[in-house]
Amino acid sequence: MKFALVTGGSRGIGRGISIKLAQDGYFVLINYRSNQPEAENTLAEIRANGGDGELLKFDVSNVDDVNAVLGGWMSQNTDKHLEVLVNNAGITKDNLMVFMPVEDWTSVISTNLNSFFFVTKLLLQNMLLKKNGRIVNIVSLSGQKGQPGQVNYAASKGAIIAATKTLAMEIGKKKVTVNAVAPGFIKTEMTEHLNEDEMKRLVPLNRFGTVQEVAEVVSFLASSKASYITGEVISVNGGMYS
């Protein structure tokens, strides 16, 4: 059995990734922080399609919680190797910087960026020892080109892009790859407030993307087919920016 962890795996893009990796034959650890019903729905769909997984409730922005819950799972399952990590958990608290409260800056940086360090560091040593690992970071179009009102979000995602490239250089010799996937406008809860008819005019393909289209790219990067790809950022944005 192959094992994968998807942070923020209960809803939106994370849910699509969890379902796709399960279809690829992974036992998927679905991380969530608070929405247990949605997490249970995701696991139920995975099992209905013949896959399997487990729910792991912890706050990715809290290092003590990460170490206690995820570290505890690893200690209790020493025979199981988490070979795929998808750092997907993230939040937005949009505002123009001049009006942005300090707590909106710190919470977005903590949830989106610090979590990458906390979770990846915990899994990394075992990947290096086994010389087998795939790390896929879900970033954003905002982290590549910026978006007004998203200074905090763009900063967090841009930092992960830089970290992706640097970590890939550090661990490539150990056969562990690190890549990022940068979605544009994808139909999820995070884009429900947008005027799709108006915003899709900015997209050369003239539509919003789907969760499944992002999940397919993650699936590829997690597979042996992508064994010579590392340190890259793959855009899934309908041609908006590359």
N, C-alpha and C positions, 0 to 999 in steps of 0.2 A: 504494500500500500504506500502510495506517495502522499505527502502531507504538505498543505499550504495554509498560510494565515493571511486573511484579508482584514485589515483594520477598517472600521466603519463599513462593515460588510452587510449590514441589514437592509439598507435602502439605496435607491438610486444607482449610481455607477457601481458602488461596492456590491450591491445585491446582484447586479448583472455579472460582475466578475466572479463572485462566489459560485453562482449557478454554472457559469461556463467552465470554471476550473474543475468543478465536480463532474461535469460532462467529460472532461479530459481525463478523468480517472483519479483525481486527487480527493483525499479526505480533507475537507475544508474546515478550518477553525474560523468561525464567523465572529469577529469582535464587534461589540456594540457597547454603548455607554448607558443608555436609558430606555430606548424604545424596545422593550422585550417582545411585545406582540409582533412587530415587524420582523424582528430577528427570528422568531419562531415560524413566521410565515415563510421566510427565506429558506430555513432549514427544511420545512415541510415540503416546499417545492423541489428542493434538491433530492429529498428521499422519494418523492413521488415519481421522479425521473430516473430512479435507480441508483442515485449517488448516496453519499453519506457525509456527515460532518458533525460539528459540535459547536455549541455556543460558548463564547468566552466574554463575560461582562467585565470590562475594566475601562478606566479613563486613560486614554493614550497620552494625555498631557500631564499625568501624575506619575512620576517615576516610581514612587513607592507602590502604587497600584499596579503598574506594569510589572514590576519585579515580583510582587506577591502573587498575582493571578497568572500571568503568562510564565513567569519564572517557576511558579509552583507547578503548572502543567508540564513544563519541560522536565522538572525534577522527578515527577511521577511517571513520566513516559520516556525514560532514557533510551529505550529501544526504538523510538520514533524520531525520524529526522525531518524537521521542517525545512524543506529544500526550496520552497517558494514563499517569498514575502511580498505582499502587495500593500504598500503604504498608501492607503486611500483616504483615511479619516481626515475630515477638514470641515471648517465652518467659514461663513462670511459674516461680517458686520460692516456693511458698506456705509461710507460717509466721506464727504470731502475732508481732507486732512485738517483744515482749519477748524472744523467743527468736531473732529473725532475725539471722543473721550479716551483717556489713557487706558482705561480698562478694556476698551474695544481693540486697541492696539495689542495689548499684552495677551488677551484671551485668544486672538487669532494667531499670533505668533506661537503661543504655547501649544495650541491644539494642532496647528498645521505643521510647524517646523520642529519644535522640541520633541514632539511625538516621533518624528522620523529618527531622531538620534536615540531616544530611549528604547524604541522597539527594535530598530536595526542592530544596535550595539548588543542587545541581549541575544539575538539569533546569530550574529555574525561569527562568533568564535567556532561554533559547531559547524557552520558552513565551510569555514576555512580548514578545519581539521579534516573534514570529509572530502574536501576539494570538490564540492558540489553545492551550487546555490544559484538562485535567481532572485534578484531584488528588483522590483518594479515600483517606481514612485509615480503616483498620479499627481501631476502638476496642473498647469492651466495656461491657456492663451494669455491670461493676465500676467503671468510670470515671464512671458516672452516679450510682450510688447506694451504691457501696462493698460489699465483701464481707469478712466476718471472715477473717483469714489472708491477705489480699491487699493489705496496705498498699502494698507496692512496686509490684505490678501495677496497682492502682487509681490510684496516684499517676501512673504513666507514662501510662495511658490518659486520665485526667482532664486531664493537661497537654496531651495532643494535642488533646483537644476544645477547650480554650482556644486553642491555637495555630491550630486549624482556623478558628475564628471570627475571629481576629485577622488571619490571612493573607488570608482571604476579603475583608476590608475593605481590605487594602493593595493587592490586585491586581485587584479587580473591574473597574476601568475598562479593564483590558487584556484583557478577555474570557476570563480564566482563572478557572475556578470551583474552589472547595475545599469539600469536604463530608466528612462522616464517617458510617460505618455501624457501629452498635453491636449486635453479636450478643449474644444471651442464651445459653441452653443449646443448643449445636449439636453434633450427633453428629460428633465428630472424635477424633483421638488425645488431645487435651487434656482431653476429658471422659470418656474410657474408665474412669477410676477412680471416677467418680461412680455412685451407685445411681440409675439412671434411673427405676425404678418409684417410688422414694421422692421424688426431686427433681421429677419432672414434676407432682406435686401442687401445686407452687408456681406452675405455669404455667397461666393461664386456659384456654389451648387444650389443656392436658392432654397435652402431648408435647414432645419435644425437636425443634428445627428441623433442617433439612438444609443441607448445604453449598450445594446448588443454590439454595435460597431466599435465601441471602445473596448468592450470585453474581448473581442476577437483579436485585437492588437496585443492586449495583455497576455492572452493565451499563447500567441505566437512567441512573444518575448520570454515566456516561461518554458518554452519547449526546447528540445534539442535542435530544432531548425534554426534557432537564433544563437547558436553557440559561439559564433564569431562576431556578435554584436554586443558592444558594451560602451558605456559612457555616452549614449545617444539620447536625444529627445525626439520622439515621434509625435508629430501633430496629427490630431484627428479633429479637424475644424472646417472641413468643406472648402478649403482653399483660402481661408481668411488671412492666414499668416504662416510663413514657413521660413 
